């Protein structure tokens, strides 16, 4: 566990030099070139107290995000297939000792039905999620589920990228998971602070800090190109947590030549019979949360930062401006919940945590467009071998946009033609024309040709 150097992180957090405003401004100036930051510079930015310097941080994070990813926001939805779990994690409603949670595991038919509902909403990208159970959420079952989901077709609309968030696997099982055609393998350390980790995980395989920490090593060694890491903010000091998360990202980049494809930043939210979630040990306020996202964007500019529907619609809209590039939309966090409609008294008896954003996919698309962001359903990189180091090369050189812009526009037009409400179309078509007119030269020509093909009935048009 050598790459999470707690003593060094604590030294940084106590270093008076890193509270100096000029040092902080110099770090922001360096970060504006979208080349990343050191752990020391990242620590300095987490210490910002001055409103003026904080504003400069936020402005620069927005600039760097736009250099790499433009105004695009990639959309996806999670699909939970079981809330059975053998772990006892004090922040999670799925924990073994929560006897009030109504347990449910979906059959393959039910998984397909849930995925079909998402396809009919317009989703193209799913994150498959499961509690940890050795007899239920097996790699073989996951493989069968993936196969069923990929076979769904609705007038040319389908799930084109299926990412997976399941418990850490051994090398051979990671190889099997890779063979099923997954996109990104995602797994959160939850907290990088060892003593906090031990306190929060009191029973089950998840008590093994090291096994979880090196899950990404095994995944990459198995041939999975894209991995996603994350922390659950609120379990320990957010400054330590952010530096631990960045230490993991830097380690992966140094060892394998590619950092994490995505970094997720969930914040603790209320969850049924989960003591740490109902009373967060280290509550993270909205300004600090915004700072976390901005610092991650500047420290690892190439990564996709994922924001979940744990947060309110209003806060999510604000956080888009400081570096978020991927968002869940229309999410549910209980098995079978896309099909089922529960009354309010039953709402929280199946789910992993409470949601803050209850908007439908169409409402999220409409609101994003009204704010000037391009909703993207693109999955082209995964199917064009632009993964791992190839993707990182394009992202770090700020060339990914030359491919992503036409692809994003084609998928957005596909959504507008097939699924958008009249209210969304009224806003989106005007926005769409402005975006086309902003493009220049070859990119504009490519985008125009692809959009014409979509309007003529083609689906899944991409570079």
Order of alpha helices (4+ residues) and beta strands (2+ residues): alpha-alpha-alpha-alpha-beta-alpha-beta-alpha-beta-alpha-beta-alpha-alpha-alpha-beta-alpha-beta-alpha-alpha-beta-alpha-beta-alpha-beta-alpha-alpha-alpha-alpha-alpha
